[in-house]
């Protein structure tokens, strides 16, 4: 699936450089299909099915490489664009994507690894769907808050005061902060479990909006809030599949990880519009207080998800 999706993505990138300008948006929309087949969750599913919860270190490494690649892509685009038109930039990235597709392990090796993985007990379909919801909702709510801060915080701070022009640049720290958070998790993972780590993460995610409520006109306070937010969100990316693997059947993990990611992406897509309505009607303080309430709801769902009675999902390592 990942190879097929990657090959389709390369083909669409090349196609983008030759179609009429009016058709370019259609190609960009079509790129969503190969992106869904090749981004984090399919990769996480393969790692988890082959190594179980021992995949924590490998998943962290994947997210670190992806984060560094994202950071490098912006200066690389600027460098290439200085010499070639945009079509040349796209072709260079198509070539890079082709190299990535070629590096995906063969199906025979992957199948052998999956067969050697310990079997997980199957759950009734309704039980699995309920467990998916228990995981998807809190992680999705955290994604909602992150997207709202990324897209709306600069505008909200500028509405508070036109002197807050620094607000336009500070969200750029979120990417490096995510990498730092994943590096921290890499050290903490051997001594942590998905259950306790998820609880701690959702509790700590209350800090950024609290800091922003206090330090709305102080760039150092806003910077601190974004550093904490970015670091925790980097850990969030790693914990989401680990929590899922500790609860859900491995046989259908790719499908369920995709469902969890889809719910989160829908929440991220809704965040700018819903957050914009909050900002227009409630102002800066109302927006941040609303995001604090969203994070409180995420923490509540995380705590509610720790069922201990028979047949209930438990966010613990097995």
C-alpha positions as a Markdown table, in Angstrom:
| # | Residue | x | y | z |
|---|---|---|---|---|
| 1 | Unk | 0.0 | 0.0 | 0.0 |
| 2 | Unk | 2.7 | 2.5 | 0.9 |
| 3 | Unk | 4.7 | 1.7 | -2.3 |
| 4 | Unk | 1.6 | 2.1 | -4.4 |
| 5 | Unk | 0.7 | 5.3 | -2.7 |
| 6 | Unk | 4.2 | 6.6 | -3.0 |
| 7 | Unk | 4.4 | 5.8 | -6.7 |
| 8 | Unk | 1.0 | 7.5 | -7.3 |
| 9 | Unk | 2.3 | 10.5 | -5.4 |
| 10 | Unk | 5.4 | 10.8 | -7.6 |
| 11 | Unk | 3.3 | 10.4 | -10.7 |
| 12 | Unk | 0.9 | 13.2 | -9.6 |
| 13 | Unk | 3.8 | 15.5 | -8.8 |
| 14 | Unk | 5.2 | 15.0 | -12.3 |
| 15 | Unk | 1.8 | 15.5 | -13.8 |
| 16 | Unk | 1.4 | 18.8 | -11.9 |
| 17 | Unk | 4.3 | 20.2 | -13.9 |
| 18 | Unk | 2.7 | 19.6 | -17.3 |
| 19 | Unk | -1.0 | 20.1 | -16.9 |
| 20 | Unk | -2.6 | 23.6 | -17.5 |
| 21 | Unk | -2.6 | 26.0 | -14.6 |
| 22 | Unk | -6.4 | 25.6 | -14.2 |
| 23 | Unk | -5.9 | 21.9 | -13.5 |
| 24 | Unk | -3.2 | 22.3 | -10.9 |
| 25 | Unk | -5.6 | 22.6 | -7.9 |
| 26 | Unk | -7.3 | 19.3 | -9.0 |
| 27 | Unk | -3.9 | 17.6 | -8.9 |
| 28 | Unk | -3.2 | 19.0 | -5.5 |
| 29 | Unk | -6.5 | 17.6 | -4.2 |
| 30 | Unk | -5.7 | 14.3 | -5.8 |
| 31 | Unk | -2.4 | 14.2 | -3.9 |
| 32 | Unk | -4.4 | 13.8 | -0.7 |
| 33 | Unk | -4.9 | 10.1 | -1.6 |
| 34 | Unk | -1.2 | 9.1 | -1.9 |
| 35 | Unk | -0.5 | 11.3 | 1.2 |
| 36 | Unk | -3.0 | 9.3 | 3.2 |
| 37 | Unk | -1.3 | 6.1 | 2.1 |
| 38 | Unk | 2.2 | 7.1 | 2.9 |
| 39 | Unk | 2.2 | 9.5 | 5.9 |
| 40 | Unk | 2.6 | 8.6 | 9.6 |
| 41 | Unk | -0.2 | 6.2 | 10.3 |
| 42 | Unk | 0.5 | 3.5 | 7.6 |
| 43 | Unk | 4.1 | 3.5 | 8.7 |
| 44 | Unk | 3.2 | 3.3 | 12.4 |
| 45 | Unk | 0.9 | 0.4 | 11.7 |
| 46 | Unk | 3.7 | -1.5 | 10.0 |
| 47 | Unk | 6.1 | -0.8 | 12.9 |
| 48 | Unk | 3.6 | -1.7 | 15.6 |
| 49 | Unk | 2.5 | -5.0 | 13.8 |
| 50 | Unk | 6.1 | -6.1 | 13.6 |
| 51 | Unk | 7.5 | -5.0 | 17.0 |
| 52 | Unk | 4.4 | -4.3 | 19.1 |
| 53 | Unk | 4.9 | -1.6 | 21.8 |
| 54 | Unk | 8.7 | -1.9 | 21.4 |
| 55 | Unk | 8.1 | 0.2 | 18.3 |
| 56 | Unk | 8.2 | 3.4 | 20.5 |
| 57 | Unk | 11.8 | 4.2 | 19.6 |
| 58 | Unk | 11.3 | 3.5 | 15.9 |
| 59 | Unk | 8.2 | 5.6 | 15.8 |
| 60 | Unk | 10.0 | 8.5 | 17.5 |
| 61 | Unk | 12.8 | 8.2 | 14.9 |
| 62 | Unk | 10.3 | 8.3 | 12.0 |
| 63 | Unk | 8.7 | 11.5 | 13.4 |
| 64 | Unk | 12.1 | 13.0 | 14.0 |
| 65 | Unk | 13.2 | 12.4 | 10.5 |
| 66 | Unk | 9.9 | 13.7 | 9.2 |
| 67 | Unk | 10.1 | 16.8 | 11.3 |
| 68 | Unk | 13.7 | 17.6 | 10.2 |
| 69 | Unk | 12.7 | 17.0 | 6.6 |
| 70 | Unk | 9.8 | 19.5 | 7.0 |
| 71 | Unk | 12.2 | 22.1 | 8.4 |
| 72 | Unk | 14.7 | 21.6 | 5.6 |
| 73 | Unk | 12.1 | 21.7 | 2.9 |
| 74 | Unk | 11.5 | 25.5 | 3.2 |
| 75 | Unk | 15.1 | 26.6 | 2.7 |
| 76 | Unk | 15.5 | 23.9 | 0.0 |
| 77 | Unk | 12.5 | 25.3 | -1.9 |
| 78 | Unk | 13.9 | 28.8 | -1.7 |
| 79 | Unk | 17.3 | 27.6 | -3.0 |
| 80 | Unk | 15.9 | 25.7 | -5.9 |
| 81 | Unk | 13.4 | 28.5 | -6.8 |
| 82 | Unk | 16.3 | 30.9 | -7.1 |
| 83 | Unk | 17.5 | 28.9 | -10.1 |
| 84 | Unk | 14.4 | 27.2 | -11.6 |
| 85 | Unk | 10.7 | 27.9 | -12.0 |
| 86 | Unk | 8.2 | 26.2 | -9.8 |
| 87 | Unk | 7.9 | 23.2 | -12.1 |
| 88 | Unk | 11.6 | 22.5 | -11.4 |
| 89 | Unk | 11.0 | 22.7 | -7.7 |
| 90 | Unk | 8.2 | 20.2 | -7.9 |
| 91 | Unk | 10.3 | 17.8 | -10.1 |
| 92 | Unk | 13.1 | 17.9 | -7.5 |
| 93 | Unk | 10.7 | 16.9 | -4.8 |
| 94 | Unk | 9.2 | 14.2 | -7.0 |
| 95 | Unk | 12.7 | 12.8 | -7.4 |
| 96 | Unk | 13.2 | 12.9 | -3.6 |
| 97 | Unk | 9.9 | 11.2 | -3.1 |
| 98 | Unk | 10.9 | 8.5 | -5.7 |
| 99 | Unk | 14.0 | 7.8 | -3.6 |
| 100 | Unk | 11.8 | 7.4 | -0.5 |
| 101 | Unk | 9.5 | 5.0 | -2.3 |
| 102 | Unk | 12.5 | 2.9 | -3.4 |
| 103 | Unk | 13.6 | 2.6 | 0.2 |
| 104 | Unk | 10.3 | 1.1 | 1.5 |
| 105 | Unk | 11.0 | -2.5 | 2.7 |
| 106 | Unk | 9.8 | -5.3 | 0.4 |
| 107 | Unk | 6.5 | -7.0 | 1.1 |
| 108 | Unk | 8.2 | -10.4 | 1.8 |
| 109 | Unk | 10.2 | -9.0 | 4.6 |
| 110 | Unk | 7.3 | -7.1 | 6.1 |
| 111 | Unk | 5.0 | -10.2 | 5.9 |
| 112 | Unk | 7.6 | -12.4 | 7.6 |
| 113 | Unk | 7.9 | -9.9 | 10.4 |
| 114 | Unk | 4.2 | -9.6 | 10.9 |
| 115 | Unk | 3.8 | -13.4 | 11.1 |
| 116 | Unk | 6.4 | -13.5 | 13.9 |
| 117 | Unk | 4.6 | -10.9 | 15.9 |
| 118 | Unk | 2.5 | -12.1 | 18.9 |
| 119 | Unk | -1.2 | -12.4 | 18.2 |
| 120 | Unk | -3.5 | -10.0 | 20.0 |
| 121 | Unk | -7.0 | -11.1 | 21.2 |
| 122 | Unk | -9.8 | -10.1 | 18.9 |
| 123 | Unk | -12.6 | -7.9 | 20.2 |
| 124 | Unk | -16.2 | -7.6 | 19.0 |
| 125 | Unk | -16.6 | -5.0 | 16.3 |
| 126 | Unk | -18.7 | -2.7 | 18.6 |
| 127 | Unk | -16.1 | -3.0 | 21.3 |
| 128 | Unk | -13.3 | -2.0 | 18.9 |
| 129 | Unk | -15.3 | 1.0 | 17.6 |
| 130 | Unk | -15.9 | 2.2 | 21.1 |
| 131 | Unk | -12.2 | 1.9 | 21.9 |
| 132 | Unk | -11.4 | 3.8 | 18.7 |
| 133 | Unk | -13.7 | 6.6 | 19.8 |
| 134 | Unk | -12.1 | 6.7 | 23.3 |
| 135 | Unk | -8.7 | 7.2 | 21.7 |
| 136 | Unk | -9.7 | 9.4 | 18.8 |
| 137 | Unk | -11.7 | 12.0 | 20.7 |
| 138 | Unk | -9.0 | 13.2 | 23.3 |
| 139 | Unk | -6.2 | 13.1 | 20.8 |
| 140 | Unk | -8.4 | 14.8 | 18.2 |
| 141 | Unk | -9.3 | 17.6 | 20.6 |
| 142 | Unk | -5.6 | 18.2 | 21.3 |
| 143 | Unk | -5.1 | 18.5 | 17.5 |
| 144 | Unk | -8.0 | 21.0 | 17.4 |
| 145 | Unk | -6.3 | 23.2 | 19.9 |
| 146 | Unk | -2.9 | 23.0 | 18.2 |
| 147 | Unk | -4.4 | 24.0 | 14.9 |
| 148 | Unk | -6.3 | 26.9 | 16.4 |
| 149 | Unk | -3.2 | 28.2 | 18.1 |
| 150 | Unk | -1.1 | 27.8 | 14.9 |
| 151 | Unk | -3.6 | 29.6 | 12.6 |
| 152 | Unk | -5.3 | 32.1 | 14.9 |
| 153 | Unk | -3.0 | 33.1 | 17.7 |
| 154 | Unk | -1.1 | 35.7 | 15.6 |
| 155 | Unk | -4.3 | 37.3 | 14.5 |
| 156 | Unk | -5.8 | 37.3 | 18.0 |
| 157 | Unk | -2.7 | 38.9 | 19.5 |
| 158 | Unk | -2.7 | 41.6 | 16.7 |
| 159 | Unk | -6.3 | 42.3 | 17.6 |
| 160 | Unk | -5.3 | 42.9 | 21.2 |
| 161 | Unk | -2.6 | 45.4 | 20.1 |
| 162 | Unk | -1.2 | 46.4 | 16.8 |
| 163 | Unk | 2.2 | 46.6 | 18.5 |
| 164 | Unk | 2.2 | 42.8 | 18.7 |
| 165 | Unk | 3.8 | 42.3 | 15.3 |
| 166 | Unk | 6.1 | 39.8 | 16.8 |
| 167 | Unk | 3.1 | 37.5 | 17.0 |
| 168 | Unk | 3.4 | 36.8 | 13.3 |
| 169 | Unk | 6.8 | 35.1 | 13.7 |
| 170 | Unk | 6.6 | 33.2 | 17.0 |
| 171 | Unk | 4.4 | 30.2 | 15.7 |
| 172 | Unk | 7.5 | 29.2 | 13.6 |
| 173 | Unk | 8.9 | 27.8 | 16.8 |
| 174 | Unk | 6.3 | 25.1 | 16.9 |
| 175 | Unk | 8.1 | 22.9 | 14.4 |
| 176 | Unk | 11.5 | 22.9 | 16.2 |
| 177 | Unk | 9.7 | 22.5 | 19.6 |
| 178 | Unk | 8.0 | 19.3 | 18.3 |
| 179 | Unk | 11.4 | 17.9 | 17.4 |
| 180 | Unk | 12.7 | 18.8 | 20.9 |
| 181 | Unk | 9.6 | 17.1 | 22.4 |
| 182 | Unk | 10.3 | 13.9 | 20.4 |
| 183 | Unk | 13.9 | 13.9 | 21.5 |
| 184 | Unk | 12.8 | 14.2 | 25.1 |
| 185 | Unk | 10.3 | 11.3 | 24.6 |
| 186 | Unk | 13.1 | 9.2 | 23.1 |
| 187 | Unk | 14.8 | 9.4 | 26.5 |
| 188 | Unk | 11.7 | 9.0 | 28.6 |
| 189 | Unk | 10.1 | 6.1 | 26.6 |
| 190 | Unk | 12.0 | 3.2 | 28.2 |
| 191 | Unk | 10.6 | 4.2 | 31.6 |
| 192 | Unk | 7.1 | 5.2 | 30.5 |
| 193 | Unk | 3.8 | 3.5 | 29.6 |
| 194 | Unk | 1.2 | 4.8 | 27.2 |
| 195 | Unk | -1.4 | 5.1 | 30.0 |
| 196 | Unk | 0.7 | 7.3 | 32.3 |
| 197 | Unk | 2.4 | 9.2 | 29.5 |
| 198 | Unk | -1.0 | 10.1 | 27.9 |
| 199 | Unk | -2.4 | 11.2 | 31.2 |
| 200 | Unk | 0.6 | 13.4 | 31.9 |
| 201 | Unk | 0.6 | 14.9 | 28.3 |
| 202 | Unk | -3.1 | 15.8 | 28.4 |
| 203 | Unk | -2.6 | 17.4 | 31.9 |
| 204 | Unk | 0.4 | 19.4 | 30.7 |
| 205 | Unk | -1.5 | 20.6 | 27.6 |
| 206 | Unk | -3.5 | 22.8 | 30.0 |
| 207 | Unk | -0.3 | 24.9 | 30.5 |
| 208 | Unk | -0.1 | 26.7 | 27.1 |
| 209 | Unk | -3.6 | 28.3 | 27.2 |
| 210 | Unk | -3.1 | 29.1 | 30.9 |
| 211 | Unk | 0.2 | 30.9 | 30.1 |
| 212 | Unk | -1.4 | 32.7 | 27.2 |
| 213 | Unk | -4.2 | 34.0 | 29.4 |
| 214 | Unk | -1.7 | 35.6 | 31.7 |
| 215 | Unk | 0.9 | 36.8 | 29.1 |
| 216 | Unk | -1.1 | 38.0 | 26.2 |
| 217 | Unk | 1.0 | 41.0 | 25.5 |
| 218 | Unk | 4.4 | 39.7 | 26.5 |
| 219 | Unk | 6.3 | 37.9 | 23.8 |
| 220 | Unk | 8.4 | 35.9 | 26.2 |
| 221 | Unk | 5.3 | 34.4 | 27.8 |
| 222 | Unk | 3.8 | 33.6 | 24.4 |
| 223 | Unk | 7.1 | 32.1 | 23.3 |
| 224 | Unk | 7.1 | 29.9 | 26.4 |
| 225 | Unk | 3.5 | 28.8 | 25.8 |
| 226 | Unk | 4.4 | 27.8 | 22.2 |
| 227 | Unk | 7.5 | 26.0 | 23.2 |
| 228 | Unk | 5.5 | 23.9 | 25.7 |
| 229 | Unk | 2.7 | 23.4 | 23.1 |
| 230 | Unk | 5.1 | 22.3 | 20.4 |
| 231 | Unk | 7.0 | 20.0 | 22.6 |
| 232 | Unk | 3.9 | 18.3 | 23.9 |
| 233 | Unk | 2.4 | 18.0 | 20.4 |
| 234 | Unk | 5.6 | 16.3 | 19.3 |
| 235 | Unk | 5.0 | 13.7 | 22.0 |
| 236 | Unk | 1.3 | 13.5 | 21.1 |
| 237 | Unk | 2.3 | 12.3 | 17.6 |
| 238 | Unk | 4.2 | 9.4 | 19.1 |
| 239 | Unk | 1.8 | 8.5 | 21.9 |
| 240 | Unk | -1.3 | 8.3 | 19.7 |
| 241 | Unk | -0.3 | 5.1 | 17.9 |
| 242 | Unk | 1.2 | 3.6 | 21.0 |
| 243 | Unk | -2.0 | 4.1 | 23.0 |
| 244 | Unk | -3.9 | 2.6 | 20.1 |
| 245 | Unk | -1.6 | -0.5 | 19.9 |
| 246 | Unk | -2.1 | -1.1 | 23.6 |
| 247 | Unk | -5.9 | -1.3 | 23.2 |
| 248 | Unk | -6.8 | -2.3 | 19.7 |
| 249 | Unk | -6.3 | -5.6 | 17.8 |
| 250 | Unk | -3.1 | -5.7 | 15.8 |
| 251 | Unk | -4.8 | -7.5 | 12.9 |
| 252 | Unk | -6.7 | -4.3 | 12.0 |
| 253 | Unk | -4.4 | -1.7 | 13.4 |
| 254 | Unk | -3.8 | 0.0 | 10.0 |
| 255 | Unk | -7.5 | 0.6 | 9.5 |
| 256 | Unk | -8.1 | 1.8 | 13.1 |
| 257 | Unk | -5.1 | 4.1 | 13.1 |
| 258 | Unk | -6.4 | 5.6 | 9.9 |
| 259 | Unk | -9.8 | 6.1 | 11.5 |
| 260 | Unk | -8.3 | 7.8 | 14.6 |
| 261 | Unk | -6.1 | 10.0 | 12.4 |
| 262 | Unk | -9.1 | 11.0 | 10.2 |
| 263 | Unk | -11.1 | 12.2 | 13.2 |
| 264 | Unk | -8.1 | 14.2 | 14.3 |
| 265 | Unk | -7.6 | 15.7 | 10.9 |
| 266 | Unk | -11.3 | 16.7 | 10.7 |
| 267 | Unk | -11.0 | 18.4 | 14.0 |
| 268 | Unk | -7.8 | 20.2 | 12.8 |
| 269 | Unk | -9.7 | 21.3 | 9.6 |
| 270 | Unk | -12.6 | 22.7 | 11.7 |
| 271 | Unk | -10.3 | 24.5 | 14.1 |
| 272 | Unk | -9.6 | 27.7 | 12.1 |
| 273 | Unk | -13.3 | 28.3 | 11.3 |
| 274 | Unk | -14.7 | 27.5 | 14.7 |
| 275 | Unk | -11.8 | 29.3 | 16.5 |
| 276 | Unk | -12.4 | 32.3 | 14.2 |
| 277 | Unk | -16.0 | 32.4 | 15.4 |
| 278 | Unk | -14.8 | 32.3 | 19.0 |
| 279 | Unk | -12.3 | 35.0 | 18.4 |
| 280 | Unk | -14.8 | 37.3 | 16.6 |
| 281 | Unk | -17.4 | 36.9 | 19.3 |
| 282 | Unk | -15.4 | 36.4 | 22.5 |
| 283 | Unk | -12.1 | 38.2 | 21.7 |
| 284 | Unk | -8.6 | 37.0 | 22.7 |
| 285 | Unk | -9.4 | 36.0 | 26.2 |
| 286 | Unk | -12.5 | 34.2 | 25.1 |
| 287 | Unk | -10.7 | 32.3 | 22.4 |
| 288 | Unk | -7.9 | 31.1 | 24.7 |
| 289 | Unk | -10.4 | 30.3 | 27.5 |
| 290 | Unk | -12.4 | 28.2 | 25.0 |
| 291 | Unk | -9.2 | 26.3 | 23.9 |
| 292 | Unk | -8.4 | 25.7 | 27.6 |
| 293 | Unk | -11.9 | 24.2 | 27.9 |
| 294 | Unk | -11.2 | 22.0 | 24.9 |
| 295 | Unk | -8.0 | 20.7 | 26.5 |
| 296 | Unk | -9.9 | 20.1 | 29.7 |
| 297 | Unk | -12.4 | 18.0 | 27.8 |
| 298 | Unk | -9.5 | 16.1 | 26.2 |
| 299 | Unk | -8.1 | 15.3 | 29.7 |
| 300 | Unk | -11.5 | 14.3 | 30.8 |
| 301 | Unk | -12.0 | 11.9 | 27.9 |
| 302 | Unk | -8.5 | 10.5 | 28.6 |
| 303 | Unk | -9.3 | 9.8 | 32.2 |
| 304 | Unk | -12.8 | 8.4 | 31.3 |
| 305 | Unk | -11.1 | 6.0 | 28.8 |
| 306 | Unk | -9.2 | 4.2 | 31.6 |
| 307 | Unk | -11.8 | 1.5 | 32.2 |
| 308 | Unk | -10.8 | -1.3 | 34.5 |
| 309 | Unk | -14.0 | -3.4 | 34.5 |
| 310 | Unk | -14.4 | -6.5 | 32.2 |
| 311 | Unk | -14.2 | -5.8 | 28.5 |
| 312 | Unk | -13.1 | -2.2 | 29.0 |
| 313 | Unk | -10.2 | -0.6 | 27.3 |
| 314 | Unk | -7.1 | 0.0 | 29.4 |
| 315 | Unk | -4.4 | 2.3 | 28.3 |
| 316 | Unk | -1.5 | 0.1 | 29.6 |
| 317 | Unk | 1.3 | -1.8 | 28.0 |
| 318 | Unk | 0.8 | -5.5 | 27.4 |
